[in-house]
């Protein structure tokens, strides 16, 4: 792991015990310039991970609870009339931050979810015909509870595709939960943040990680295998897979991407983009099904 990232990942690991791979996937998503969807039951540490990532990179952080009555203007902001000079002034909403925690996004209305879509894809919002740029970097961490929870509904495919990765934290193992009960975990407030320029430098390094032609062909094999008999992965997904693999390689101290890096991030990048009903061997993870098909052809 690179010298810059080792203390940062270790620090978050002391806050979120027993979730080393999930923490590294979240770092990869941030370094690749994508957005992260965390799907799990309440109380699993989703919000803690989001706040910890913002803290270690000294990024502005805001949290919005996506309730059924949340309006698009509650996110983007509104134009307010100023009687003193008889003009309208734009009052920014919570979207204007560097790290936004969209908590329980699948409880909001589709209209409100759509307001987030433009911000995630274009880095700006449009209010009354005027475009307003969002801060850079801009990183959305959305959480959603399992669909068997009361008051939830699935996100539309177009919005799911805007998330580079989806991860699930899951229950901690017994040792990690024992440490948690003993109070051995560190609070988020104890984290020491680096300069926010460090993140921009890491993102630039991530973008130039070397990918061989053979590596790109392997990614293309995976993408083509996903399109056999089903809708398959989009070009945005293939670009995201390469970007995430570059970030994973950087985190692990390499300046080039290996097949192992692609395989490490594959489940988080593709599972939420594929139709679970299509693979013939139901019950097998979709990413595993893809790997088996590609390996059989190579």
Legacy VTK file of the C-alpha trace (Angstrom):
# vtk DataFile Version 3.0
C-alpha trace
ASCII
DATASET POLYDATA
POINTS 298 float
0.000 0.000 0.000
1.232 3.519 -0.799
2.798 5.444 2.064
0.169 8.198 1.811
-2.782 5.830 2.089
-1.562 3.347 4.698
-2.142 5.585 7.760
-5.447 6.818 6.338
-6.901 3.349 5.772
-5.603 2.159 9.131
-7.245 5.136 10.841
-10.642 4.395 9.284
-10.128 0.706 10.122
-9.885 1.639 13.782
-13.234 3.411 13.523
-14.984 0.696 11.514
-13.664 -2.544 12.975
-13.344 -5.722 10.930
-14.220 -4.147 7.551
-10.820 -3.800 5.877
-11.937 -4.770 2.363
-15.032 -2.572 2.450
-12.919 0.378 3.606
-10.461 -0.175 0.747
-13.295 -0.431 -1.763
-14.686 2.869 -0.476
-11.247 4.465 -0.850
-11.006 3.062 -4.385
-14.374 4.552 -5.281
-13.316 7.961 -3.986
-9.926 7.900 -5.747
-11.575 6.826 -9.012
-13.905 9.827 -8.863
-17.067 7.747 -8.620
-19.986 7.595 -6.214
-20.685 4.887 -3.645
-23.885 3.063 -2.723
-23.889 1.239 0.611
-26.723 -1.234 1.037
-27.328 -2.817 4.404
-29.563 -2.989 7.422
-29.731 -0.107 9.929
-26.977 0.172 12.504
-24.205 -1.494 10.488
-21.854 1.517 10.279
-22.813 3.028 6.918
-22.943 6.611 8.184
-19.759 6.115 10.204
-17.824 5.080 7.102
-19.066 8.100 5.156
-18.135 10.588 7.850
-14.742 8.943 8.414
-13.815 9.213 4.726
-14.696 12.904 4.707
-12.724 13.523 7.885
-9.450 11.876 6.837
-9.312 13.984 3.657
-10.506 17.198 5.382
-13.512 17.454 3.073
-16.702 19.406 3.773
-19.386 16.926 4.850
-23.163 17.120 4.935
-25.830 14.544 5.641
-29.367 14.524 4.270
-32.048 12.060 5.344
-34.044 11.083 2.267
-37.589 10.926 3.592
-40.754 10.555 1.552
-41.562 14.286 1.870
-38.100 15.546 0.846
-38.394 17.937 -2.129
-35.804 18.530 -4.885
-35.383 22.128 -3.689
-34.480 20.811 -0.261
-31.380 19.352 -1.909
-30.429 21.834 -4.598
-31.479 25.129 -2.994
-33.811 27.883 -4.164
-33.817 31.454 -5.440
-34.863 33.791 -2.622
-36.238 37.282 -3.297
-34.340 40.054 -1.531
-36.638 43.004 -0.905
-33.705 45.335 -0.176
-32.445 45.319 -3.768
-35.482 43.692 -5.481
-33.406 40.824 -6.846
-33.314 37.075 -6.454
-30.343 35.452 -4.720
-29.540 31.779 -4.914
-29.570 30.054 -1.527
-27.524 26.883 -1.794
-28.842 23.562 -0.572
-26.911 20.746 1.097
-25.763 19.394 -2.291
-23.113 22.119 -2.272
-20.556 20.177 -0.300
-17.656 17.864 -1.058
-18.980 14.699 0.574
-22.741 14.223 0.689
-24.250 11.391 2.684
-27.631 10.673 1.095
-29.073 8.589 3.898
-31.748 6.007 3.030
-32.018 7.223 -0.554
-34.596 4.596 -1.467
-37.157 6.196 0.870
-37.388 9.403 -1.203
-39.678 10.048 -4.170
-38.378 9.433 -7.720
-38.544 13.189 -8.375
-36.200 13.929 -5.496
-33.880 11.105 -6.498
-33.714 12.616 -9.996
-32.533 15.910 -8.537
-29.504 14.067 -7.242
-28.884 12.415 -10.619
-27.730 15.551 -12.454
-25.433 16.490 -9.598
-23.811 13.042 -9.621
-23.358 12.855 -13.379
-22.500 16.461 -14.274
-21.185 18.041 -11.094
-23.722 20.855 -11.269
-27.376 21.669 -10.631
-29.780 23.789 -12.665
-32.145 26.189 -10.901
-34.598 28.266 -12.960
-32.475 27.813 -16.071
-29.196 28.777 -14.380
-26.456 26.202 -13.880
-24.521 26.189 -10.604
-21.248 24.246 -10.329
-20.727 21.992 -7.319
-17.490 21.923 -5.298
-14.630 19.713 -6.446
-14.179 16.983 -5.489
-17.836 15.998 -5.148
-18.482 12.551 -3.708
-21.911 11.083 -2.990
-22.223 8.234 -0.534
-25.796 6.992 -0.615
-27.150 4.419 1.790
-30.190 2.287 1.335
-31.799 -0.240 3.590
-32.795 -3.668 2.391
-35.959 -3.672 0.294
-37.745 -5.784 2.911
-37.696 -2.758 5.225
-40.921 -0.737 5.573
-41.256 2.269 3.259
-38.504 1.375 0.796
-38.595 0.999 -2.980
-35.924 -0.070 -5.487
-33.848 2.581 -7.228
-34.368 2.865 -10.998
-31.719 1.290 -13.223
-30.566 4.662 -14.571
-29.773 5.870 -11.076
-28.080 2.660 -10.014
-25.772 2.983 -13.008
-24.581 6.369 -11.704
-22.963 4.657 -8.737
-19.502 3.326 -9.482
-19.721 0.800 -6.662
-22.194 -0.841 -4.354
-20.933 -2.464 -1.171
-22.519 -4.108 1.835
-20.817 -3.909 5.212
-22.492 -6.945 6.718
-22.316 -8.109 10.321
-18.927 -7.839 12.029
-17.125 -11.017 12.957
-17.080 -12.087 16.592
-13.636 -10.610 17.354
-14.533 -7.230 15.842
-17.826 -7.084 17.706
-16.091 -8.030 20.929
-13.728 -5.064 20.445
-16.730 -2.885 19.729
-18.440 -3.963 22.947
-15.252 -3.292 24.898
-15.141 0.223 23.456
-11.894 -0.370 21.555
-13.055 1.394 18.383
-11.948 4.986 17.805
-14.545 7.760 17.409
-14.678 9.637 14.116
-13.781 12.834 15.977
-10.358 11.371 16.800
-9.322 11.109 13.140
-6.603 13.445 11.916
-7.254 14.777 8.416
-4.681 15.471 5.716
-4.792 18.491 3.412
-7.633 18.232 0.900
-5.122 18.682 -1.938
-3.786 15.219 -1.095
-6.982 13.672 -2.448
-6.741 15.591 -5.736
-3.142 14.451 -6.169
-4.087 10.827 -5.507
-6.969 11.053 -7.989
-4.574 12.387 -10.636
-2.159 9.538 -9.990
-5.015 7.068 -10.165
-6.068 8.315 -13.614
-2.637 7.570 -15.144
-2.132 4.078 -13.710
-0.844 1.902 -16.554
-3.226 -0.619 -18.129
-1.735 -3.032 -20.655
-3.540 -3.974 -23.846
-3.980 -7.492 -22.474
-5.637 -6.082 -19.356
-8.062 -4.015 -21.431
-8.886 -7.076 -23.536
-9.688 -8.967 -20.324
-12.097 -6.208 -19.278
-13.701 -6.325 -22.728
-14.126 -10.096 -22.394
-15.952 -9.574 -19.106
-18.195 -6.902 -20.590
-19.027 -8.982 -23.670
-19.787 -12.021 -21.501
-22.292 -9.920 -19.527
-24.167 -9.098 -22.741
-24.949 -12.681 -23.729
-28.681 -13.169 -23.413
-29.279 -10.111 -21.239
-28.921 -6.340 -21.273
-25.397 -6.492 -19.909
-22.913 -3.872 -18.761
-22.929 -0.396 -20.295
-19.832 1.436 -21.616
-20.021 3.548 -18.429
-19.687 0.330 -16.450
-16.616 -0.816 -18.405
-14.985 2.584 -17.901
-15.850 2.411 -14.220
-14.367 -1.073 -13.905
-11.033 0.119 -15.298
-11.069 3.246 -13.097
-11.833 1.211 -9.984
-9.095 -1.316 -10.815
-6.613 1.536 -11.247
-7.537 2.871 -7.816
-7.247 -0.588 -6.243
-3.773 -0.988 -7.766
-2.705 2.423 -6.450
-3.940 1.616 -2.949
-1.836 -1.536 -3.003
1.331 0.278 -4.057
1.497 -0.519 -7.770
1.797 1.815 -10.774
0.178 -0.704 -13.123
-3.067 -2.681 -13.081
-3.233 -6.469 -12.796
-6.038 -8.903 -13.559
-6.227 -9.471 -9.788
-7.114 -5.783 -9.347
-9.998 -6.104 -11.806
-11.272 -9.226 -10.065
-11.025 -7.561 -6.644
-13.349 -4.692 -7.575
-15.563 -6.587 -10.026
-18.382 -7.557 -7.607
-18.732 -4.018 -6.224
-18.768 -2.498 -9.727
-21.050 -4.872 -11.637
-23.459 -6.610 -9.255
-25.890 -3.676 -8.990
-25.849 -3.145 -12.766
-26.876 -6.642 -13.815
-30.258 -8.298 -13.744
-30.261 -10.927 -11.008
-32.857 -13.007 -12.840
-30.790 -13.651 -15.952
-27.923 -15.969 -14.967
-28.856 -19.589 -15.430
-27.157 -20.680 -12.216
-29.358 -18.731 -9.820
-27.833 -18.246 -6.418
-24.306 -17.757 -7.784
-23.001 -14.172 -7.532
-23.243 -12.458 -10.895
-19.577 -11.483 -10.890
-18.591 -15.111 -10.258
-20.786 -16.178 -13.146
-19.027 -13.659 -15.405
-15.569 -14.831 -14.363
-16.456 -18.470 -14.994
-17.762 -17.688 -18.464
-14.693 -15.639 -19.406
-12.273 -18.241 -18.044
-14.038 -20.906 -20.086
-13.472 -18.897 -23.265
-9.843 -17.927 -22.699
LINES 1 299
298 0 1 2 3 4 5 6 7 8 9 10 11 12 13 14 15 16 17 18 19 20 21 22 23 24 25 26 27 28 29 30 31 32 33 34 35 36 37 38 39 40 41 42 43 44 45 46 47 48 49 50 51 52 53 54 55 56 57 58 59 60 61 62 63 64 65 66 67 68 69 70 71 72 73 74 75 76 77 78 79 80 81 82 83 84 85 86 87 88 89 90 91 92 93 94 95 96 97 98 99 100 101 102 103 104 105 106 107 108 109 110 111 112 113 114 115 116 117 118 119 120 121 122 123 124 125 126 127 128 129 130 131 132 133 134 135 136 137 138 139 140 141 142 143 144 145 146 147 148 149 150 151 152 153 154 155 156 157 158 159 160 161 162 163 164 165 166 167 168 169 170 171 172 173 174 175 176 177 178 179 180 181 182 183 184 185 186 187 188 189 190 191 192 193 194 195 196 197 198 199 200 201 202 203 204 205 206 207 208 209 210 211 212 213 214 215 216 217 218 219 220 221 222 223 224 225 226 227 228 229 230 231 232 233 234 235 236 237 238 239 240 241 242 243 244 245 246 247 248 249 250 251 252 253 254 255 256 257 258 259 260 261 262 263 264 265 266 267 268 269 270 271 272 273 274 275 276 277 278 279 280 281 282 283 284 285 286 287 288 289 290 291 292 293 294 295 296 297
